Amino acid sequence: MRPLTLDDVLGAVNGKAVVRRPDARDTVFTGVSTDSRTVKAGDLFFALAGDKYDAHDFIGGVSGVAAGAVVSRITDCAKEGFIQILVDDTLKALQSLAAYVRRIRPIPVIAVTGTNGKTTTKEMTAAVLSKKYSVLKTEGNLNNHIGLPLTLLRLDDEDAAVLEMGASKQGDIAELCGIAAPDIAIVTNIGPGHLEGFISMEGVRAAKLEIMDYAMTVIVNADDEFLMEGVLEKNKQLKREIITFGIEKAAAFTGRITDDAALPLNASIRLPSGVEMDITIKSGGMHNVYNALCAAATGFLMGVDPDGIARALSGFGGVAMRLEFREVNGSTVICDFYNANPSSMANAVKELIRQKKGRRVAVLGDMLELGAYAEQYHRELGRWMAAQPVDVFIAVGSLMKITYDEFNESRQASGHAKNGSALHTADAVAAGQILKQLMSRDTVLIKGSRGLKMERVLG
């Protein structure tokens, strides 16, 4: 983060400084924090209030370390001379300061949203752009109304920023774009995720496409017909530059798998210039070809040469807990612990099926946050999986019990009941005990929503 003066902050957050020393105006803030446990010297601490905590309660301790704090009420426990900047809403102040930093650093900002693939696409895109630029990127999954401002406030001398934007309800993307002012937007796909907040697929699409109101160039998945329908309709008024990528449909950037060996996955990407690049995707997965296409399109638009794009994508090692391949006691385990929704679950099972080592074992946990659609999507998953060459299915959780029942009923109805076995457990620990007994030089997929903590399957 570039240092900010007290006057910089006061102007950005529309705050009032409450201080007891004459040299307060000389204060310089060199970092920002919202966590009293990790605050450092020189930090400006934002006292956020949540459902379970109020950071104002920790101002006393913070005042012995930080250079100042943004508060919505003055706290008497602060040390003598500690600067408290009084505002109406500390969260809004955090967002306003981030927007200010963005305004004074007019670098290209690339925003990544969509139902699936956001984090991997963000990481691939940052890797590609790093071949030419110094890049600020979202760390981990800090993609919400708090995480995105904190990311922007780390901005120092970087030449570009790649920011992930998540949403769980209408207006979330617009709020984030209002802070980040993206120049280029990537929309990976539209699927049934967070339906509790969006109510319908149309609601999901409308929320993600709020990004078109801000970015002048939008990179979208041509193979996602539902997405493209919304993009083209909205663009009748907005007239944005639409850049397409795809595998099945005609697009500006196209990709194809050139070698269907289990790992690594070899693919080819064709640029609008006609240049065709061979890349190796270490983490496998057809969906990662789409993610690579997003990154390649962004790199091309930003002037990264084709050789640099290819080297960045082939050198990309994947993201922890997302389609991560491990060798465990002679078996290949596909660890996709991070989250799950119907489309990402189907993609992961397809990757399991693509593997050719031993039996195909699917250990799947509940898909959460689907609201009224939960039973429907779990039932559909069971019917679909019953027709796939899955040898063992271990269902984990109460919702996945629906999938388990549908899986068994569908296989019995089709006369394929002997083509594999299915078991149901209440939690990931119990599933791990079962898996340990039956696993023998197999290929195993472990996936479920974060609430299931599916990493516990491996102990």
KOLGUSE-319979 format. One line per 3 residues: number of its first residue (from 1); their letters; for each residue x, y, z of C-alpha. Coordinates in nm, 3 decimals, always signed. Layout:
N
NUM> a> X:Y:Z ~ ...
***
This chain:
459
1> mrp> +0.000:+0.000:+0.000 ~ +0.122:+0.349:-0.082 ~ +0.127:+0.568:+0.230
4> ltl> -0.181:+0.783:+0.294 ~ -0.186:+1.100:+0.501 ~ -0.449:+1.180:+0.758
7> ddv> -0.592:+1.442:+0.522 ~ -0.612:+1.181:+0.243 ~ -0.818:+0.955:+0.466
10> lga> -1.041:+1.227:+0.608 ~ -1.131:+1.346:+0.261 ~ -1.193:+0.996:+0.127
13> vng> -1.416:+0.876:+0.411 ~ -1.578:+1.211:+0.498 ~ -1.461:+1.168:+0.855
16> kav> -1.378:+1.384:+1.154 ~ -1.047:+1.333:+1.335 ~ -1.057:+1.318:+1.713
19> vrr> -0.700:+1.365:+1.837 ~ -0.515:+1.502:+2.136 ~ -0.174:+1.589:+1.993
22> pda> -0.050:+1.875:+1.774 ~ +0.144:+1.660:+1.524 ~ -0.157:+1.449:+1.422
25> rdt> -0.166:+1.601:+1.075 ~ +0.177:+1.456:+1.009 ~ +0.047:+1.101:+1.057
28> vft> +0.104:+0.865:+0.765 ~ -0.079:+0.533:+0.731 ~ +0.115:+0.252:+0.566
31> gvs> -0.140:-0.027:+0.589 ~ -0.502:-0.112:+0.662 ~ -0.643:-0.371:+0.899
34> tds> -0.981:-0.499:+1.015 ~ -0.839:-0.767:+1.246 ~ -0.715:-0.658:+1.588
37> rtv> -0.512:-0.980:+1.618 ~ -0.288:-0.899:+1.322 ~ -0.275:-0.518:+1.327
40> kag> +0.071:-0.372:+1.268 ~ +0.250:-0.046:+1.336 ~ +0.146:+0.217:+1.082
43> dlf> -0.191:+0.054:+1.014 ~ -0.521:+0.233:+0.994 ~ -0.764:+0.007:+1.178
46> fal> -1.130:-0.008:+1.069 ~ -1.361:-0.098:+1.357 ~ -1.617:-0.309:+1.172
49> agd> -1.921:-0.445:+1.352 ~ -2.069:-0.786:+1.269 ~ -2.345:-1.009:+1.401
52> kyd> -2.112:-1.174:+1.652 ~ -1.855:-0.905:+1.726 ~ -1.791:-0.532:+1.738
55> ahd> -1.431:-0.430:+1.673 ~ -1.484:-0.112:+1.875 ~ -1.440:-0.338:+2.178
58> fig> -1.075:-0.389:+2.081 ~ -0.974:-0.027:+2.025 ~ -0.787:-0.021:+2.357
61> gvs> -0.544:-0.288:+2.246 ~ -0.525:-0.164:+1.888 ~ -0.433:+0.187:+2.005
64> gva> -0.102:+0.057:+2.134 ~ -0.001:-0.066:+1.788 ~ -0.187:+0.102:+1.502
67> aga> -0.141:+0.461:+1.384 ~ -0.514:+0.530:+1.402 ~ -0.863:+0.386:+1.375
70> vvs> -1.181:+0.457:+1.184 ~ -1.475:+0.432:+1.423 ~ -1.846:+0.502:+1.434
73> rit> -1.828:+0.592:+1.803 ~ -1.543:+0.735:+2.007 ~ -1.389:+0.490:+2.251
76> dca> -1.244:+0.623:+2.577 ~ -1.020:+0.320:+2.632 ~ -0.780:+0.429:+2.356
79> keg> -0.434:+0.542:+2.458 ~ -0.362:+0.913:+2.493 ~ -0.304:+1.078:+2.155
82> fiq> -0.444:+0.789:+1.949 ~ -0.617:+0.916:+1.635 ~ -0.980:+0.813:+1.598
85> ilv> -1.156:+0.909:+1.274 ~ -1.528:+0.934:+1.335 ~ -1.763:+0.827:+1.052
88> ddt> -2.126:+0.721:+1.026 ~ -2.049:+0.370:+0.896 ~ -1.705:+0.207:+0.920
91> lka> -1.775:-0.045:+0.642 ~ -1.882:+0.229:+0.403 ~ -1.571:+0.421:+0.504
94> lqs> -1.351:+0.121:+0.419 ~ -1.516:+0.096:+0.078 ~ -1.486:+0.470:+0.018
97> laa> -1.115:+0.467:+0.096 ~ -1.064:+0.177:-0.145 ~ -1.256:+0.365:-0.416
100> yvr> -1.035:+0.669:-0.352 ~ -0.717:+0.463:-0.391 ~ -0.857:+0.319:-0.714
103> rir> -0.929:+0.670:-0.847 ~ -0.579:+0.803:-0.779 ~ -0.420:+0.495:-0.937
106> pip> -0.581:+0.472:-1.284 ~ -0.440:+0.130:-1.376 ~ -0.629:-0.137:-1.576
109> via> -0.861:-0.335:-1.347 ~ -0.990:-0.675:-1.457 ~ -1.293:-0.809:-1.268
112> vtg> -1.379:-1.179:-1.268 ~ -1.726:-1.308:-1.185 ~ -1.951:-1.603:-1.272
115> tng> -2.093:-1.906:-1.094 ~ -1.795:-2.140:-1.131 ~ -1.425:-2.099:-1.198
118> ktt> -1.381:-1.747:-1.060 ~ -1.080:-1.816:-0.839 ~ -0.895:-2.036:-1.087
121> tke> -0.964:-1.790:-1.369 ~ -0.842:-1.503:-1.151 ~ -0.521:-1.691:-1.072
124> mta> -0.463:-1.792:-1.437 ~ -0.530:-1.437:-1.556 ~ -0.291:-1.289:-1.302
127> avl> -0.025:-1.542:-1.407 ~ -0.065:-1.447:-1.774 ~ -0.058:-1.072:-1.709
130> skk> +0.247:-1.115:-1.486 ~ +0.446:-1.198:-1.800 ~ +0.427:-0.828:-1.887
133> ysv> +0.301:-0.639:-1.582 ~ +0.331:-0.617:-1.207 ~ -0.010:-0.746:-1.093
136> lkt> -0.222:-0.700:-0.781 ~ -0.470:-0.986:-0.738 ~ -0.734:-1.099:-0.494
139> egn> -0.572:-1.324:-0.235 ~ -0.759:-1.644:-0.158 ~ -1.131:-1.584:-0.185
142> lnn> -1.152:-1.224:-0.055 ~ -1.413:-1.141:-0.316 ~ -1.689:-0.971:-0.118
145> hig> -1.781:-0.625:+0.015 ~ -1.500:-0.641:+0.272 ~ -1.238:-0.851:+0.093
148> lpl> -1.238:-0.652:-0.231 ~ -1.175:-0.314:-0.062 ~ -0.896:-0.468:+0.146
151> tll> -0.741:-0.600:-0.176 ~ -0.753:-0.259:-0.346 ~ -0.602:-0.095:-0.040
154> rld> -0.292:-0.312:-0.088 ~ -0.231:-0.136:-0.420 ~ +0.121:+0.002:-0.441
157> ded> +0.325:+0.020:-0.761 ~ +0.143:-0.250:-0.959 ~ +0.057:-0.194:-1.325
160> aav> -0.273:-0.388:-1.325 ~ -0.519:-0.553:-1.088 ~ -0.719:-0.876:-1.124
163> lem> -1.009:-0.880:-0.880 ~ -1.253:-1.162:-0.809 ~ -1.613:-1.059:-0.748
166> gas> -1.856:-1.289:-0.572 ~ -2.226:-1.235:-0.518 ~ -2.501:-1.394:-0.311
169> kqg> -2.781:-1.151:-0.391 ~ -2.888:-0.879:-0.634 ~ -2.678:-0.565:-0.611
172> dia> -2.361:-0.729:-0.479 ~ -2.171:-0.703:-0.808 ~ -2.285:-0.345:-0.863
175> elc> -2.158:-0.254:-0.516 ~ -1.816:-0.407:-0.586 ~ -1.792:-0.246:-0.929
178> gia> -1.878:+0.091:-0.777 ~ -1.562:+0.054:-0.567 ~ -1.328:-0.108:-0.821
181> apd> -1.443:+0.059:-1.147 ~ -1.332:-0.234:-1.369 ~ -1.212:-0.176:-1.724
184> iai> -1.240:-0.539:-1.839 ~ -1.493:-0.790:-1.703 ~ -1.481:-1.168:-1.729
187> vtn> -1.803:-1.367:-1.684 ~ -1.705:-1.735:-1.668 ~ -2.053:-1.893:-1.679
190> igp> -2.398:-1.887:-1.521 ~ -2.517:-2.179:-1.310 ~ -2.737:-2.262:-1.011
193> ghl> -2.527:-2.127:-0.727 ~ -2.647:-1.932:-0.417 ~ -3.007:-1.976:-0.529
196> egf> -3.125:-1.895:-0.177 ~ -3.032:-1.534:-0.245 ~ -3.110:-1.515:-0.616
199> ism> -3.438:-1.715:-0.618 ~ -3.402:-1.818:-0.985 ~ -3.147:-1.871:-1.260
202> egv> -3.265:-1.546:-1.417 ~ -3.182:-1.379:-1.089 ~ -2.832:-1.527:-1.092
205> raa> -2.775:-1.403:-1.447 ~ -2.909:-1.054:-1.380 ~ -2.685:-1.019:-1.076
208> kle> -2.368:-1.131:-1.254 ~ -2.441:-0.909:-1.553 ~ -2.453:-0.601:-1.331
211> imd> -2.083:-0.596:-1.418 ~ -2.174:-0.485:-1.773 ~ -2.295:-0.152:-1.636
214> yam> -1.935:-0.068:-1.544 ~ -1.678:-0.246:-1.763 ~ -1.643:-0.131:-2.124
217> tvi> -1.504:-0.467:-2.241 ~ -1.673:-0.792:-2.137 ~ -1.523:-1.138:-2.194
220> vna> -1.796:-1.405:-2.196 ~ -1.848:-1.777:-2.251 ~ -1.999:-1.833:-2.596
223> dde> -2.085:-2.195:-2.508 ~ -2.313:-2.082:-2.224 ~ -2.630:-2.009:-2.419
226> flm> -2.819:-1.881:-2.114 ~ -2.540:-1.637:-2.037 ~ -2.510:-1.520:-2.399
229> egv> -2.883:-1.460:-2.423 ~ -2.863:-1.220:-2.130 ~ -2.544:-1.052:-2.253
232> lek> -2.679:-0.984:-2.601 ~ -3.009:-0.854:-2.469 ~ -2.845:-0.617:-2.220
235> nkq> -2.590:-0.502:-2.474 ~ -2.859:-0.369:-2.705 ~ -2.859:-0.062:-2.481
238> lkr> -2.507:-0.062:-2.338 ~ -2.306:-0.123:-2.657 ~ -2.011:-0.279:-2.476
241> eii> -1.724:-0.455:-2.653 ~ -1.813:-0.824:-2.622 ~ -1.524:-1.073:-2.651
244> tfg> -1.624:-1.439:-2.669 ~ -1.443:-1.762:-2.584 ~ -1.558:-2.119:-2.628
247> iek> -1.491:-2.478:-2.721 ~ -1.814:-2.581:-2.892 ~ -1.944:-2.259:-3.048
250> aaa> -1.779:-2.008:-3.280 ~ -1.590:-1.753:-3.071 ~ -1.303:-1.504:-3.085
253> ftg> -1.090:-1.732:-2.865 ~ -1.137:-2.107:-2.907 ~ -0.990:-2.409:-2.736
256> rit> -0.974:-2.783:-2.780 ~ -0.821:-3.079:-2.603 ~ -0.540:-3.229:-2.809
259> dda> -0.451:-3.523:-2.584 ~ -0.708:-3.683:-2.355 ~ -0.452:-3.851:-2.131
262> alp> -0.547:-3.839:-1.765 ~ -0.284:-3.589:-1.646 ~ -0.164:-3.346:-1.751
265> lna> -0.431:-3.226:-1.993 ~ -0.292:-3.104:-2.325 ~ -0.494:-2.843:-2.508
268> sir> -0.468:-2.586:-2.784 ~ -0.593:-2.226:-2.782 ~ -0.652:-2.028:-3.098
271> lps> -0.623:-1.649:-3.082 ~ -0.812:-1.403:-3.307 ~ -0.482:-1.335:-3.482
274> gve> -0.483:-1.696:-3.603 ~ -0.198:-1.799:-3.376 ~ -0.255:-2.141:-3.218
277> mdi> -0.086:-2.211:-2.885 ~ -0.030:-2.552:-2.726 ~ -0.069:-2.551:-2.349
280> tik> -0.053:-2.809:-2.072 ~ -0.309:-2.786:-1.792 ~ -0.155:-2.957:-1.493
283> sgg> -0.478:-2.975:-1.294 ~ -0.680:-3.132:-1.575 ~ -1.051:-3.074:-1.633
286> mhn> -1.237:-2.955:-1.942 ~ -1.365:-2.662:-1.735 ~ -1.005:-2.550:-1.687
289> vyn> -0.974:-2.513:-2.064 ~ -1.251:-2.254:-2.034 ~ -1.067:-2.084:-1.749
292> alc> -0.749:-2.080:-1.957 ~ -0.940:-1.922:-2.246 ~ -1.053:-1.638:-2.017
295> aaa> -0.693:-1.576:-1.913 ~ -0.565:-1.597:-2.270 ~ -0.827:-1.350:-2.391
298> tgf> -0.735:-1.101:-2.119 ~ -0.364:-1.139:-2.188 ~ -0.417:-1.089:-2.560
301> lmg> -0.621:-0.772:-2.501 ~ -0.353:-0.644:-2.263 ~ -0.070:-0.702:-2.511
304> vdp> +0.094:-1.012:-2.361 ~ +0.270:-1.201:-2.642 ~ +0.141:-1.551:-2.732
307> dgi> +0.455:-1.722:-2.605 ~ +0.413:-1.553:-2.268 ~ +0.048:-1.655:-2.250
310> ara> +0.133:-2.018:-2.330 ~ +0.418:-2.032:-2.077 ~ +0.203:-1.880:-1.802
313> lsg> -0.084:-2.124:-1.857 ~ +0.142:-2.428:-1.886 ~ +0.324:-2.327:-1.569
316> fgg> +0.007:-2.277:-1.369 ~ -0.008:-2.532:-1.087 ~ -0.373:-2.502:-0.989
319> vam> -0.548:-2.373:-0.675 ~ -0.551:-2.554:-0.341 ~ -0.869:-2.753:-0.269
322> rle> -0.997:-2.702:-0.625 ~ -0.953:-3.011:-0.844 ~ -0.622:-3.080:-0.673
325> fre> -0.471:-3.420:-0.756 ~ -0.297:-3.614:-0.479 ~ -0.153:-3.962:-0.450
328> vng> -0.282:-4.137:-0.135 ~ -0.177:-4.496:-0.059 ~ -0.152:-4.585:-0.426
331> stv> -0.478:-4.417:-0.527 ~ -0.528:-4.091:-0.714 ~ -0.748:-3.857:-0.512
334> icd> -0.911:-3.555:-0.675 ~ -0.954:-3.305:-0.391 ~ -1.223:-3.051:-0.476
337> fyn> -1.314:-2.946:-0.123 ~ -1.377:-2.578:-0.164 ~ -1.744:-2.563:-0.261
340> anp> -2.013:-2.728:-0.470 ~ -2.315:-2.644:-0.681 ~ -2.489:-2.851:-0.952
343> ssm> -2.272:-2.743:-1.244 ~ -1.939:-2.762:-1.059 ~ -2.038:-3.103:-0.920
346> ana> -2.112:-3.231:-1.271 ~ -1.778:-3.096:-1.398 ~ -1.591:-3.271:-1.118
349> vke> -1.766:-3.603:-1.179 ~ -1.685:-3.574:-1.550 ~ -1.319:-3.532:-1.459
352> lir> -1.341:-3.842:-1.238 ~ -1.488:-4.035:-1.530 ~ -1.209:-3.914:-1.760
355> qkk> -0.951:-4.082:-1.537 ~ -0.858:-4.438:-1.625 ~ -0.688:-4.564:-1.308
358> grr> -0.874:-4.835:-1.116 ~ -1.230:-4.794:-1.000 ~ -1.398:-4.455:-1.012
361> vav> -1.508:-4.363:-0.660 ~ -1.722:-4.053:-0.598 ~ -1.741:-3.922:-0.241
364> lgd> -1.989:-3.637:-0.264 ~ -2.128:-3.407:+0.005 ~ -2.438:-3.188:+0.014
367> mle> -2.470:-2.894:-0.224 ~ -2.581:-2.610:+0.002 ~ -2.747:-2.270:-0.054
370> lga> -2.984:-2.398:-0.323 ~ -3.298:-2.291:-0.135 ~ -3.622:-2.432:-0.272
373> yae> -3.428:-2.603:-0.554 ~ -3.219:-2.822:-0.323 ~ -3.422:-3.141:-0.360
376> qyh> -3.460:-3.099:-0.737 ~ -3.089:-3.059:-0.804 ~ -2.984:-3.339:-0.570
379> rel> -3.238:-3.569:-0.736 ~ -3.120:-3.472:-1.085 ~ -2.760:-3.541:-0.985
382> grw> -2.853:-3.893:-0.872 ~ -3.033:-3.972:-1.197 ~ -2.746:-3.839:-1.407
385> maa> -2.476:-4.019:-1.209 ~ -2.664:-4.348:-1.236 ~ -2.601:-4.342:-1.611
388> qpv> -2.230:-4.267:-1.569 ~ -1.946:-4.521:-1.522 ~ -1.912:-4.451:-1.149
391> dvf> -1.813:-4.768:-0.965 ~ -1.861:-4.657:-0.605 ~ -2.071:-4.367:-0.477
394> iav> -2.038:-4.256:-0.115 ~ -2.304:-3.994:-0.035 ~ -2.238:-3.759:+0.256
397> gsl> -2.506:-3.553:+0.431 ~ -2.883:-3.528:+0.448 ~ -2.933:-3.368:+0.106
400> mki> -2.699:-3.613:-0.064 ~ -2.922:-3.890:+0.076 ~ -3.172:-3.777:-0.190
403> tyd> -2.903:-3.825:-0.455 ~ -2.816:-4.166:-0.309 ~ -3.178:-4.282:-0.325
406> efn> -3.224:-4.154:-0.680 ~ -2.895:-4.312:-0.787 ~ -3.004:-4.655:-0.659
409> esr> -3.357:-4.632:-0.796 ~ -3.235:-4.521:-1.140 ~ -2.978:-4.799:-1.165
412> qas> -3.230:-5.060:-1.057 ~ -3.486:-4.931:-1.308 ~ -3.232:-4.947:-1.588
415> gha> -3.115:-5.296:-1.493 ~ -2.767:-5.170:-1.406 ~ -2.787:-5.215:-1.028
418> kng> -2.482:-5.445:-1.032 ~ -2.265:-5.187:-1.209 ~ -2.144:-5.037:-0.883
421> sal> -2.221:-4.982:-0.518 ~ -2.359:-4.689:-0.322 ~ -2.340:-4.603:+0.045
424> hta> -2.467:-4.315:+0.257 ~ -2.305:-4.154:+0.562 ~ -2.399:-3.863:+0.785
427> dav> -2.066:-3.682:+0.773 ~ -1.723:-3.663:+0.612 ~ -1.544:-3.843:+0.897
430> aag> -1.764:-4.150:+0.858 ~ -1.715:-4.136:+0.482 ~ -1.339:-4.133:+0.537
433> qil> -1.358:-4.449:+0.745 ~ -1.549:-4.625:+0.468 ~ -1.314:-4.497:+0.198
436> kql> -1.006:-4.613:+0.391 ~ -1.141:-4.969:+0.396 ~ -1.235:-4.996:+0.029
439> msr> -0.978:-4.777:-0.152 ~ -0.717:-4.974:-0.344 ~ -0.532:-4.816:-0.637
442> dtv> -0.849:-4.634:-0.742 ~ -0.935:-4.285:-0.862 ~ -1.136:-4.099:-0.598
445> lik> -1.323:-3.770:-0.622 ~ -1.402:-3.589:-0.297 ~ -1.630:-3.286:-0.333
448> gsr> -1.898:-3.099:-0.141 ~ -1.997:-2.759:-0.009 ~ -1.775:-2.598:+0.253
451> glk> -2.029:-2.664:+0.526 ~ -1.955:-3.036:+0.494 ~ -1.577:-2.987:+0.544
454> mer> -1.505:-3.266:+0.299 ~ -1.128:-3.247:+0.362 ~ -1.203:-3.452:+0.674
457> vlg> -1.259:-3.752:+0.448 ~ -0.881:-3.780:+0.427 ~ -0.836:-3.731:+0.802
***
